[in-house]
Amino acid sequence: MTTPADRKLYLGPRLRVLRRELGLNQTRMAEELGVSPSYLNHLERNQRPLTAQMLLRLANTYDIDMRDFVAGANEAAASDLHEIFADGLVRDIGIPRHEVLEVAENYPSVAEAVARLYRALGDLRRMPDRIEQLGAASPAMASPLDWLRDHLDQRRNHLPELDSAAEAVSLELGAGPDALREAMLARLGERYGVVVRVMPEDVLPGSLRHYDFHRRRLMLSERLPAESRLFAIAYQLAMHALAKPIADAIARAAPPDDEAAGLAKIAFANYAAAAIIMPYARFAEAALATRHDVDLLAARFGVSYEQVAHRLTTLGRQGARGIPFFLLKLDAAGNVAKRFAGESMPIARFGGHCPRWGVQRAFRLPGETIAALVEAPDAQRYVTFARAFPRTAAPGQVMIVLGCEDKHGAAICAADGLGAAPIPIGPACPLCERRDCPERALPPVMRALDLNQYQRPIAPYPFRAT
């Protein structure tokens, strides 16, 4: 009998994707790995298995995590494809689950292409019927925000070169929010001639931060709390001290247009600012020691709950990986303003979430953590915890949801006391095939309704099992 250890590894599609992400042709990669181009071609076409020696060469040459590379089916891609194939345009085909998993596993480029086309289709559906009468140019089919989310998802929200550069700057400045703030102000003034001022609201109407490029003045609104002022100072320092690493990260990302490039610059500068305030090694060690106590980490590093939560999703350094958290930022209406995926997440990517999840309760209990153990239809369990808090300078509340697979629950203090009985949830009502859900808002699009005029079941929208 063949054991898992004896199983031959045919990982050609992943090797091809890796080569594409590195921007290499077959000849160049073969040369760097010390093999012939024809052998590499056989590996990519699954005509040869990857040996242990070749896996070690890949790990040492390109600094990749073999656990990710040799992992099973691409769960995130498979989840996206399930959602896409549930669209009314193609759901009558009834593509079986094993075929979707096979595409996600063996043809990741095809899965990515299908996802891009589906987003373009969504853009087309939202276009006005008579756009010509508006006298405006047609919008781009794939939004810059979608492109940026895809780029960060592919890298598990971790930018190693930028993280290391920011950490080096942070170590020069010192530890502790008060000492760090003074050191950043001194460096901005001495090296870059930038002066930081807190301004009255009437001087900065409708703005929280403004950098006067000609006068080299960073003006911060008096509305900003201390943690937001610290982050704004770190952002400005990153724009100056880490200009080249940020530019290099943008070049590697290869944004499709100027709008996407501008969005990437802001996102990467925010990433660098967080890494200056919460340098990787120090923050990862503190997160582990505190069992990922978000409030304690926020107090220790002088940042906000949201900033800590966001930083927790970026801990993907080779040899020092943190828990692969996913993060959602929601408004009171359920709109997703920010989304970062971990290894997997139990909600639909293209909109909607399960009413049984219960995270909306956090809006009724602002400042309290609403923790839950949930189970997806595939029996995968997740630990999630949500916190709502007021917006910085606008009415209303926002909510941050962090989560991960429940196998990491022992390392998270917010998961204590959850018990062993999970809440059964689904990705979203149109995609969920749980038959006994009394909170279903819509029928599943991949199943035919099974209506009976003489009987009303507890669960709305009864449907056939096949």
C-alpha positions as CSV (number, residue, x, y, z in Angstrom):
1,M,0.0,0.0,0.0
2,T,1.3,3.5,-0.8
3,T,1.7,5.7,2.2
4,P,1.5,9.5,2.1
5,A,5.2,9.7,2.5
6,D,5.6,7.4,-0.6
7,R,3.1,9.4,-2.7
8,K,4.7,10.9,-5.8
9,L,4.3,14.7,-6.0
10,Y,3.1,16.0,-9.4
11,L,3.1,19.8,-8.8
12,G,3.6,21.0,-12.4
13,P,0.9,23.7,-12.4
14,R,2.1,25.2,-9.1
15,L,5.7,25.2,-10.4
16,R,4.5,27.0,-13.5
17,V,2.6,29.6,-11.4
18,L,5.7,30.1,-9.2
19,R,7.8,30.7,-12.3
20,R,5.3,33.2,-13.6
21,E,5.2,35.1,-10.3
22,L,9.0,35.3,-10.3
23,G,9.0,36.6,-13.8
24,L,11.3,33.9,-15.2
25,N,11.3,31.9,-18.4
26,Q,12.0,28.1,-18.3
27,T,15.6,28.5,-19.4
28,R,16.4,31.0,-16.6
29,M,14.7,29.0,-13.9
30,A,16.3,25.8,-15.1
31,E,19.7,27.5,-14.9
32,E,19.1,28.8,-11.4
33,L,17.9,25.3,-10.2
34,G,20.8,23.5,-11.9
35,V,18.7,21.4,-14.2
36,S,18.1,21.2,-17.9
37,P,15.2,23.2,-19.5
38,S,13.8,19.9,-20.9
39,Y,13.6,18.4,-17.4
40,L,11.9,21.5,-16.0
41,N,9.5,21.3,-18.9
42,H,8.7,17.7,-17.9
43,L,8.1,18.8,-14.3
44,E,5.7,21.6,-15.3
45,R,3.7,19.2,-17.6
46,N,3.5,16.6,-14.8
47,Q,5.5,14.1,-16.8
48,R,8.0,13.8,-13.9
49,P,7.3,14.0,-10.1
50,L,9.1,16.6,-8.0
51,T,11.8,14.8,-6.0
52,A,12.8,15.8,-2.4
53,Q,16.0,17.1,-3.8
54,M,14.2,19.4,-6.2
55,L,11.9,20.6,-3.5
56,L,14.9,21.6,-1.4
57,R,16.4,23.4,-4.3
58,L,13.2,25.3,-4.8
59,A,13.0,26.2,-1.1
60,N,16.7,27.4,-1.0
61,T,16.7,29.2,-4.3
62,Y,13.5,31.1,-4.0
63,D,12.9,31.2,-0.2
64,I,9.5,29.6,-0.4
65,D,7.5,27.7,2.2
66,M,7.3,24.1,1.2
67,R,4.1,23.6,3.3
68,D,2.3,26.1,1.1
69,F,3.8,24.8,-2.1
70,V,3.0,21.1,-1.4
71,A,-0.4,21.8,0.1
72,G,-3.5,20.1,-1.2
73,A,-6.1,21.7,-3.5
74,N,-6.2,25.4,-3.6
75,E,-9.1,25.9,-1.2
76,A,-9.5,29.7,-1.9
77,A,-9.6,29.2,-5.6
78,A,-12.0,26.3,-5.3
79,S,-14.3,28.4,-3.1
80,D,-14.3,31.2,-5.7
81,L,-15.0,28.8,-8.5
82,H,-18.0,27.2,-6.6
83,E,-19.4,30.7,-6.2
84,I,-18.8,31.6,-9.8
85,F,-20.4,28.4,-11.2
86,A,-23.4,29.1,-9.0
87,D,-24.2,32.2,-11.2
88,G,-27.4,32.0,-13.1
89,L,-25.6,32.1,-16.4
90,V,-24.0,28.7,-15.9
91,R,-25.5,27.0,-12.9
92,D,-27.8,24.8,-15.1
93,I,-24.6,22.9,-16.2
94,G,-24.3,21.5,-12.7
95,I,-20.5,21.3,-12.6
96,P,-19.7,18.7,-10.0
97,R,-17.5,19.5,-7.0
98,H,-14.7,17.1,-7.9
99,E,-14.3,18.8,-11.3
100,V,-14.0,22.2,-9.6
101,L,-11.4,20.9,-7.2
102,E,-9.5,19.4,-10.0
103,V,-9.3,22.7,-11.9
104,A,-8.3,24.6,-8.7
105,E,-5.6,22.0,-7.9
106,N,-4.2,21.3,-11.4
107,Y,-4.9,24.4,-13.4
108,P,-4.6,27.4,-11.0
109,S,-4.0,29.8,-13.9
110,V,-7.3,28.7,-15.5
111,A,-9.0,29.3,-12.1
112,E,-7.5,32.8,-11.9
113,A,-8.6,33.6,-15.4
114,V,-12.1,32.5,-14.7
115,A,-12.2,34.6,-11.6
116,R,-11.0,37.7,-13.6
117,L,-13.6,37.1,-16.3
118,Y,-16.3,36.8,-13.7
119,R,-15.3,40.1,-12.1
120,A,-15.3,41.7,-15.6
121,L,-18.8,40.3,-16.1
122,G,-19.9,41.8,-12.8
123,D,-18.6,45.2,-14.0
124,L,-20.5,44.8,-17.2
125,R,-23.7,44.0,-15.4
126,R,-23.3,47.2,-13.3
127,M,-22.7,49.5,-16.3
128,P,-25.6,51.8,-17.2
129,D,-27.6,50.6,-20.1
130,R,-27.0,53.8,-22.1
131,I,-23.5,54.8,-21.1
132,E,-23.0,56.5,-24.4
133,Q,-25.6,59.2,-23.5
134,L,-23.6,60.1,-20.5
135,G,-20.7,61.3,-22.6
136,A,-18.2,59.4,-20.4
137,A,-15.6,56.9,-21.3
138,S,-16.2,53.3,-20.5
139,P,-14.8,52.3,-17.1
140,A,-12.1,49.7,-16.8
141,M,-13.4,46.2,-16.6
142,A,-11.4,45.1,-13.7
143,S,-11.2,47.6,-10.8
144,P,-7.9,48.6,-9.3
145,L,-9.2,47.5,-5.9
146,D,-9.9,44.0,-7.2
147,W,-6.4,43.9,-8.7
148,L,-4.8,44.9,-5.4
149,R,-6.9,42.4,-3.5
150,D,-5.8,39.6,-5.8
151,H,-2.2,40.7,-5.6
152,L,-2.2,40.6,-1.8
153,D,-4.2,37.3,-1.7
154,Q,-1.6,35.6,-3.9
155,R,1.1,36.7,-1.4
156,R,-1.0,35.8,1.7
157,N,-0.9,39.5,2.5
158,H,2.8,39.4,3.2
159,L,5.4,41.6,1.4
160,P,8.7,40.2,2.7
161,E,11.2,42.7,1.2
162,L,9.1,45.7,2.3
163,D,8.6,44.1,5.8
164,S,12.4,43.6,6.2
165,A,13.2,47.1,5.1
166,A,10.7,48.6,7.5
167,E,11.9,46.5,10.3
168,A,15.4,47.7,9.8
169,V,14.2,51.3,10.1
170,S,12.2,50.5,13.2
171,L,15.2,48.9,15.0
172,E,17.2,52.1,14.4
173,L,14.5,54.2,16.0
174,G,13.9,52.2,19.2
175,A,11.0,50.4,21.0
176,G,7.9,51.7,22.7
177,P,5.3,54.1,21.2
178,D,6.5,57.2,23.0
179,A,10.2,56.7,22.2
180,L,9.3,55.7,18.6
181,R,7.1,58.8,18.1
182,E,9.9,61.1,19.2
183,A,12.5,59.3,17.1
184,M,10.3,59.4,14.0
185,L,9.7,63.1,14.4
186,A,13.4,63.7,14.8
187,R,14.3,61.7,11.7
188,L,11.6,63.4,9.6
189,G,12.9,66.8,10.7
190,E,16.7,66.1,10.5
191,R,16.9,64.0,7.3
192,Y,13.9,65.1,5.3
193,G,13.1,68.6,6.6
194,V,9.5,67.6,7.5
195,V,7.7,69.3,10.4
196,V,4.7,67.7,12.0
197,R,1.9,69.9,13.4
198,V,-1.5,69.2,14.9
199,M,-4.0,71.6,13.4
200,P,-7.5,72.8,14.5
201,E,-10.4,71.3,12.6
202,D,-11.2,74.6,10.8
203,V,-7.7,74.5,9.2
204,L,-8.2,71.0,7.8
205,P,-12.0,70.9,7.0
206,G,-12.9,67.4,5.7
207,S,-9.4,66.0,6.1
208,L,-7.6,64.0,8.8
209,R,-4.1,64.3,7.4
210,H,-2.5,66.6,4.8
211,Y,1.1,66.8,3.6
212,D,2.1,70.1,2.2
213,F,4.8,69.0,-0.2
214,H,6.2,72.5,-0.9
215,R,6.5,73.6,2.7
216,R,7.3,70.1,3.9
217,R,4.7,70.2,6.6
218,L,2.6,67.2,7.8
219,M,-0.6,68.5,9.2
220,L,-2.7,66.3,11.4
221,S,-6.3,66.9,12.4
222,E,-7.0,67.4,16.1
223,R,-9.7,64.8,15.7
224,L,-7.2,62.1,15.3
225,P,-6.6,60.0,18.4
226,A,-3.0,59.3,19.6
227,E,-2.7,55.9,17.8
228,S,-3.8,57.4,14.5
229,R,-1.4,60.3,14.8
230,L,1.4,57.8,15.4
231,F,0.4,55.8,12.3
232,A,0.2,59.0,10.2
233,I,3.8,60.0,11.3
234,A,5.0,56.4,10.4
235,Y,3.3,56.6,7.0
236,Q,5.0,59.9,6.2
237,L,8.4,58.5,7.3
238,A,7.8,55.4,5.1
239,M,7.1,57.6,2.1
240,H,10.5,59.2,2.6
241,A,12.8,56.5,4.2
242,L,11.4,53.6,2.3
243,A,10.7,55.2,-1.1
244,K,12.9,52.7,-3.0
245,P,11.6,49.5,-1.3
246,I,8.0,50.7,-2.0
247,A,8.8,51.5,-5.6
248,D,10.4,48.1,-6.0
249,A,7.4,46.4,-4.5
250,I,5.1,48.3,-7.0
251,A,7.4,47.2,-9.9
252,R,7.2,43.6,-8.8
253,A,3.4,43.8,-8.5
254,A,3.2,45.2,-12.1
255,P,-0.1,47.1,-11.7
256,P,-2.1,47.3,-15.0
257,D,-2.6,51.0,-15.0
258,D,-1.8,54.3,-13.3
259,E,-4.8,54.1,-11.0
260,A,-3.9,50.7,-9.7
261,A,-0.3,51.8,-9.3
262,G,-1.5,54.8,-7.2
263,L,-3.6,52.5,-5.0
264,A,-0.7,50.1,-4.6
265,K,1.6,52.9,-3.5
266,I,-0.8,54.0,-0.7
267,A,-1.4,50.4,0.3
268,F,2.3,49.5,0.4
269,A,3.1,52.7,2.4
270,N,0.4,51.8,4.9
271,Y,2.0,48.3,5.1
272,A,5.4,49.8,5.7
273,A,4.1,52.2,8.4
274,A,2.5,49.3,10.3
275,A,5.8,47.4,10.0
276,I,7.7,50.3,11.4
277,I,5.5,50.6,14.4
278,M,5.1,46.8,14.8
279,P,8.3,45.4,13.5
280,Y,8.0,41.8,12.4
281,A,10.1,39.8,14.9
282,R,9.1,41.9,18.0
283,F,5.4,41.9,17.1
284,A,5.3,38.2,16.2
285,E,6.9,37.3,19.5
286,A,4.5,39.5,21.4
287,A,1.5,38.1,19.6
288,L,2.6,34.5,20.5
289,A,3.4,35.4,24.1
290,T,0.1,37.2,24.7
291,R,-1.9,34.5,22.9
292,H,-2.9,37.1,20.3
293,D,-4.6,39.4,22.8
294,V,-5.5,42.2,20.4
295,D,-6.2,44.8,23.2
296,L,-2.9,44.1,25.0
297,L,-1.0,44.3,21.7
298,A,-2.7,47.6,20.9
299,A,-1.7,49.0,24.2
300,R,1.9,47.7,24.0
301,F,2.6,49.1,20.5
302,G,0.4,52.3,20.8
303,V,-1.9,51.4,17.9
304,S,-5.6,50.8,17.4
305,Y,-7.5,47.5,17.5
306,E,-7.9,47.6,13.7
307,Q,-4.2,48.2,13.2
308,V,-3.2,45.2,15.3
309,A,-5.8,43.0,13.6
310,H,-4.5,44.0,10.2
311,R,-0.9,43.4,11.2
312,L,-1.8,39.9,12.4
313,T,-2.9,39.0,8.9
314,T,0.6,39.8,7.5
315,L,2.8,37.4,9.5
316,G,3.9,35.2,6.7
317,R,7.7,35.3,7.0
318,Q,9.6,32.2,6.0
319,G,10.5,30.2,9.1
320,A,8.6,32.5,11.4
321,R,5.0,32.4,10.2
322,G,2.1,33.5,12.4
323,I,-1.4,32.2,12.5
324,P,-3.0,32.6,9.0
325,F,-5.8,34.9,10.1
326,F,-8.5,36.2,7.7
327,L,-9.9,39.7,8.3
328,L,-13.1,41.5,7.4
329,K,-14.1,45.1,7.9
330,L,-17.9,45.6,7.8
331,D,-20.2,48.5,8.1
332,A,-23.6,48.3,9.8
333,A,-25.3,47.3,6.5
334,G,-23.0,44.4,6.0
335,N,-20.9,45.9,3.2
336,V,-17.3,44.6,3.2
337,A,-14.9,47.6,3.2
338,K,-11.7,45.5,3.7
339,R,-11.0,41.8,3.2
340,F,-7.9,39.8,3.7
341,A,-7.9,36.0,3.3
342,G,-5.8,33.5,5.3
343,E,-5.4,29.9,4.3
344,S,-9.2,29.7,3.9
345,M,-12.3,31.5,5.1
346,P,-15.9,30.4,5.4
347,I,-17.7,33.2,3.6
348,A,-18.3,34.1,-0.1
349,R,-15.7,36.3,-1.8
350,F,-18.1,38.1,-4.1
351,G,-20.6,39.3,-1.5
352,G,-22.9,38.2,1.3
353,H,-22.4,36.3,4.5
354,C,-24.4,33.9,6.6
355,P,-27.1,35.3,8.9
356,R,-26.4,32.5,11.4
357,W,-22.9,33.6,11.9
358,G,-24.1,36.3,14.4
359,V,-21.2,38.8,14.0
360,Q,-23.8,41.6,13.5
361,R,-24.5,41.3,17.3
362,A,-21.2,43.2,17.8
363,F,-22.9,46.4,16.6
364,R,-25.3,46.1,19.5
365,L,-22.4,45.6,21.9
366,P,-19.7,48.1,20.8
367,G,-16.4,47.5,22.4
368,E,-17.1,43.9,23.3
369,T,-15.6,40.9,21.6
370,I,-18.1,38.5,20.1
371,A,-16.4,35.2,19.7
372,A,-17.8,32.1,17.9
373,L,-16.9,28.6,16.8
374,V,-18.5,28.0,13.4
375,E,-18.6,25.1,11.0
376,A,-18.7,25.4,7.2
377,P,-20.7,22.9,5.0
378,D,-17.5,21.0,4.3
379,A,-17.1,20.4,8.1
380,Q,-14.2,22.7,8.4
381,R,-14.3,24.7,11.7
382,Y,-13.2,28.2,12.3
383,V,-12.7,30.4,15.3
384,T,-14.0,34.0,14.7
385,F,-14.1,37.1,16.9
386,A,-15.7,40.4,16.1
387,R,-15.5,43.9,17.6
388,A,-17.4,47.0,16.7
389,F,-16.3,50.5,17.4
390,P,-17.1,54.1,16.3
391,R,-15.6,55.5,13.2
392,T,-12.7,57.9,13.7
393,A,-14.2,61.1,12.3
394,A,-17.7,60.1,11.0
395,P,-21.0,59.0,12.5
396,G,-21.7,55.3,12.7
397,Q,-19.7,52.2,13.6
398,V,-17.5,49.7,11.8
399,M,-16.7,46.1,12.7
400,I,-13.5,44.1,12.5
401,V,-13.8,40.4,12.3
402,L,-10.7,38.1,12.7
403,G,-10.8,34.4,12.2
404,C,-8.8,31.3,11.5
405,E,-9.1,27.5,11.4
406,D,-10.0,26.2,14.8
407,K,-6.8,24.1,15.0
408,H,-5.1,27.4,16.0
409,G,-7.7,28.1,18.7
410,A,-5.5,27.1,21.7
411,A,-3.1,29.9,20.8
412,I,-5.9,32.6,20.9
413,C,-7.2,33.9,24.2
414,A,-10.4,35.1,22.6
415,A,-11.3,31.5,21.8
416,D,-11.2,30.4,25.4
417,G,-14.5,29.0,26.6
418,L,-16.1,28.5,23.2
419,G,-17.0,24.9,23.8
420,A,-17.1,22.1,21.3
421,A,-20.5,22.8,19.7
422,P,-20.0,24.9,16.5
423,I,-22.6,27.1,14.8
424,P,-23.4,25.6,11.4
425,I,-23.0,28.4,8.8
426,G,-22.6,28.7,5.0
427,P,-20.8,31.0,2.6
428,A,-24.0,32.9,1.7
429,C,-27.6,31.9,1.3
430,P,-27.6,31.5,-2.5
431,L,-24.5,29.3,-2.2
432,C,-25.4,27.3,0.9
433,E,-27.0,23.9,0.6
434,R,-27.9,23.3,4.3
435,R,-31.5,22.0,4.1
436,D,-32.6,22.7,7.7
437,C,-31.6,26.4,8.1
438,P,-34.6,28.4,9.5
439,E,-32.7,31.7,8.8
440,R,-32.3,31.2,5.1
441,A,-33.1,34.3,3.1
442,L,-32.7,33.0,-0.4
443,P,-32.9,29.5,-2.0
444,P,-29.6,27.9,-3.2
445,V,-29.1,28.6,-6.9
446,M,-27.6,25.2,-7.6
447,R,-30.7,23.3,-6.4
448,A,-34.3,23.1,-7.7
449,L,-37.1,24.2,-5.3
450,D,-39.3,21.4,-3.8
451,L,-42.5,23.3,-3.0
452,N,-45.6,21.8,-1.5
453,Q,-48.8,23.7,-1.2
454,Y,-50.1,21.5,1.6
455,Q,-47.0,21.7,3.9
456,R,-44.9,24.5,5.2
457,P,-41.6,23.4,6.6
458,I,-39.7,25.3,9.3
459,A,-36.9,26.1,6.9
460,P,-37.9,28.4,4.1
461,Y,-37.3,27.6,0.4
462,P,-37.3,23.8,0.6
463,F,-35.2,22.3,-2.2
464,R,-34.3,19.0,-3.7
465,A,-31.2,17.2,-2.5
466,T,-30.1,16.5,-6.1
